[in-house]
Amino acid sequence: MEKIKVTLKDGSIKEFDKGISIIDIARSISEGLARNIVAGQVNERVVGLDYRLEEDASVNLLKFEDEQGREVFRHTSAHILAQAVKRLYPDAKLAIGPAIDNGFYYDIDLEHRLTPEDLEKIESEMKKIVKEDLKIEGFELSREEAIKLMEEKNEDYKVELIKDLSEGEIITFYKQGEFVDLCRGPHLPTTKKVKAIKLLNVAGAYWRGDEKNKMLQRIYGTSFEKNKDLEAYLNMLEEAKKRDHRKLGKELGLFVIPEEGPGFPLFLPKGMELKNKLLEFWREIHRKAGYVEIETPIILNRALWETSGHWYHYKENMYTVSIDEQDFAIKPMNCPGGMIAYKTQMHSYRDFPMRVAELGRVHRHELSGALHGLMRVRAFTQDDAHIFMLPEQIKDEIKGVAKLIDEIYNTFGFKYHVELSTRPESSIGTDEEWEVAENGLREALEELGLEYKLNEGDGAFYGPKIDFHLQDCIGRTWQCGTIQLDMQLPQRFDLTYIGKDGERHRPVMIHRVAFGSIERFIGILIEHFAGKFPLWLAPVQVKVLPISDKYMEYANKVKDMLFEKGIRVEIDDRTEKIGYKIREAQLEKVPYMLIIGEKEQENNEVSVRSRDKGEIGTIELNKFIENILEEEKNKTMSL
């Protein structure tokens, strides 16, 4: 029997008979491993456990813990969902059903509007399918055979998908029991492994994301190998509901999304206090890091957007307007304006690095179904910066940006992980330019000691990038910070500088954001802190609560002294009982409450109650002010 060499993830090389399957490779190592793997990866291609190797290859045995393993597991879960739907609603037509972060969904065309009770029935049917231990087998058909099969099953959406495939493309299907679905795969070998499964909700979704198409019903679900992991995830979702920034934003008087402006947030006074504190912090940290700030126009003409490429490649997401019979666009991003700013004067190599920052207001057209509070809006403030530099400065500038982003996230108590994405198949620039750029990013991360995940071929066509994914207190991750090397815009806008040799050269440019979108970051903060912002961020830091009208004069004196020191303070002068006032202040999540009565008035003191620690006791007023100012200066995280 002919032998092949298999290189495993740990670097070890083993010899096997040609034609060995992924599952048999796992069994050769241990039966326990064979029970735990869900798929394989052969030379970067994810395959099913029955895949057979015909030549030397690198093989990674994937478990549920691996991202690609979870995707296979949940893609199979989506097929189980579709099979259950077809059993209960034979007239349903299936559209698409991919795995997504934390779960899966399936879009279906069904006249009956699904209810929570219907989801329970579908979920129960899915569990029956799991217990049936149906073998999942792939097979191929010609284009004509595939169309005929789907037409016989009255699956109009599948027929449309098949017709859109390229001529000669292999068309694959997967079968489990009586159910057959168009799918590239791979899948689990049987349905029995999907033991912990839960359907979550139903939402509307346009076919192919086009609002001109029919609205389908999208069933969302999630699945895990173990029930305890499913329970932990469902508990996290319940906690997330309590922290929903849309609910808290309204309760705390931070922002609203008006009916008159879907996707356009309206910040209320307390929301603006929070936003302004973030912007103050941003300006402070950037000034110390050597950045200058600019402001570019919100509306610029068509010629600029043609030069940048947005007019041809991004126009459907842009708001356009005609001025003096010329086409203009409201900017969807700040970069082209930054190019104009650079070109306002000639630059020398001595000017570099130039760190140019902007808190730019941008507008992007998002589909109404995609809008979500502050997380997905049509107008937001992007904390951009463009750094212009010499090639030999790339590494140090990347390190500087990474340190700045690290300082920002640490200030809020966020953990994060880093991903490095490299040159995609379709790209611009020379091999030498890409090598310099990628090495600069990689070496910067390594010198900083930052562990990173490598995403081969996942960079933008104009340059490699580093993404920062922060983790909130209930374990969710959010992609916020980005460092992007750009080889396109300096070329498109003909940016130059005079080098040491007296000749014109093209500068290297970095785009970077730390918050990403200020509005989205505020949404993340609301949910991370559940509205209980640390003192330095809180819209109202102190609430003064007089026990009765007799102490109102002293209470107002306390309020005025705090106000004069820059402390954000309010007074509750209603004729309510003190217990009621305290409960109200707690619901407003104010960090400190000052109870004012006879003793406090006589001794020029305040009785302090902390939102987080309860009763603190009586303290001299000036000492309290001193403590508050120190806590704000240090940006203490009191949670």
Secondary structure as GFF3:
##gff-version 3
##sequence-region A 1 639
A	DSSP	beta_strand	3	8	.	.	.	ID=ss1
A	DSSP	beta_strand	13	17	.	.	.	ID=ss2
A	DSSP	alpha_helix	22	29	.	.	.	ID=ss3
A	DSSP	alpha_helix	31	36	.	.	.	ID=ss4
A	DSSP	beta_strand	37	42	.	.	.	ID=ss5
A	DSSP	beta_strand	45	47	.	.	.	ID=ss6
A	DSSP	beta_strand	57	63	.	.	.	ID=ss7
A	DSSP	alpha_helix	67	88	.	.	.	ID=ss8
A	DSSP	beta_strand	93	94	.	.	.	ID=ss9
A	DSSP	beta_strand	99	100	.	.	.	ID=ss10
A	DSSP	beta_strand	103	109	.	.	.	ID=ss11
A	DSSP	alpha_helix	116	131	.	.	.	ID=ss12
A	DSSP	beta_strand	136	141	.	.	.	ID=ss13
A	DSSP	alpha_helix	143	152	.	.	.	ID=ss14
A	DSSP	alpha_helix	156	164	.	.	.	ID=ss15
A	DSSP	beta_strand	171	176	.	.	.	ID=ss16
A	DSSP	beta_strand	179	182	.	.	.	ID=ss17
A	DSSP	three_ten_helix	191	193	.	.	.	ID=ss18
A	DSSP	beta_strand	196	206	.	.	.	ID=ss19
A	DSSP	three_ten_helix	207	209	.	.	.	ID=ss20
A	DSSP	beta_strand	215	224	.	.	.	ID=ss21
A	DSSP	alpha_helix	227	242	.	.	.	ID=ss22
A	DSSP	alpha_helix	245	251	.	.	.	ID=ss23
A	DSSP	beta_strand	255	256	.	.	.	ID=ss24
A	DSSP	beta_strand	266	267	.	.	.	ID=ss25
A	DSSP	alpha_helix	269	288	.	.	.	ID=ss26
A	DSSP	beta_strand	292	293	.	.	.	ID=ss27
A	DSSP	beta_strand	299	301	.	.	.	ID=ss28
A	DSSP	alpha_helix	302	308	.	.	.	ID=ss29
A	DSSP	alpha_helix	310	313	.	.	.	ID=ss30
A	DSSP	three_ten_helix	315	317	.	.	.	ID=ss31
A	DSSP	beta_strand	319	323	.	.	.	ID=ss32
A	DSSP	beta_strand	326	330	.	.	.	ID=ss33
A	DSSP	alpha_helix	335	342	.	.	.	ID=ss34
A	DSSP	three_ten_helix	349	351	.	.	.	ID=ss35
A	DSSP	beta_strand	354	363	.	.	.	ID=ss36
A	DSSP	three_ten_helix	368	370	.	.	.	ID=ss37
A	DSSP	beta_strand	379	389	.	.	.	ID=ss38
A	DSSP	three_ten_helix	391	393	.	.	.	ID=ss39
A	DSSP	alpha_helix	394	411	.	.	.	ID=ss40
A	DSSP	beta_strand	415	421	.	.	.	ID=ss41
A	DSSP	alpha_helix	431	448	.	.	.	ID=ss42
A	DSSP	beta_strand	452	455	.	.	.	ID=ss43
A	DSSP	beta_strand	465	471	.	.	.	ID=ss44
A	DSSP	beta_strand	477	486	.	.	.	ID=ss45
A	DSSP	alpha_helix	489	492	.	.	.	ID=ss46
A	DSSP	beta_strand	497	498	.	.	.	ID=ss47
A	DSSP	beta_strand	504	505	.	.	.	ID=ss48
A	DSSP	beta_strand	508	517	.	.	.	ID=ss49
A	DSSP	alpha_helix	518	529	.	.	.	ID=ss50
A	DSSP	beta_strand	542	546	.	.	.	ID=ss51
A	DSSP	three_ten_helix	549	551	.	.	.	ID=ss52
A	DSSP	alpha_helix	552	564	.	.	.	ID=ss53
A	DSSP	beta_strand	569	571	.	.	.	ID=ss54
A	DSSP	alpha_helix	578	587	.	.	.	ID=ss55
A	DSSP	beta_strand	592	596	.	.	.	ID=ss56
A	DSSP	alpha_helix	598	603	.	.	.	ID=ss57
A	DSSP	beta_strand	605	610	.	.	.	ID=ss58
A	DSSP	beta_strand	614	620	.	.	.	ID=ss59
A	DSSP	alpha_helix	621	633	.	.	.	ID=ss60
###
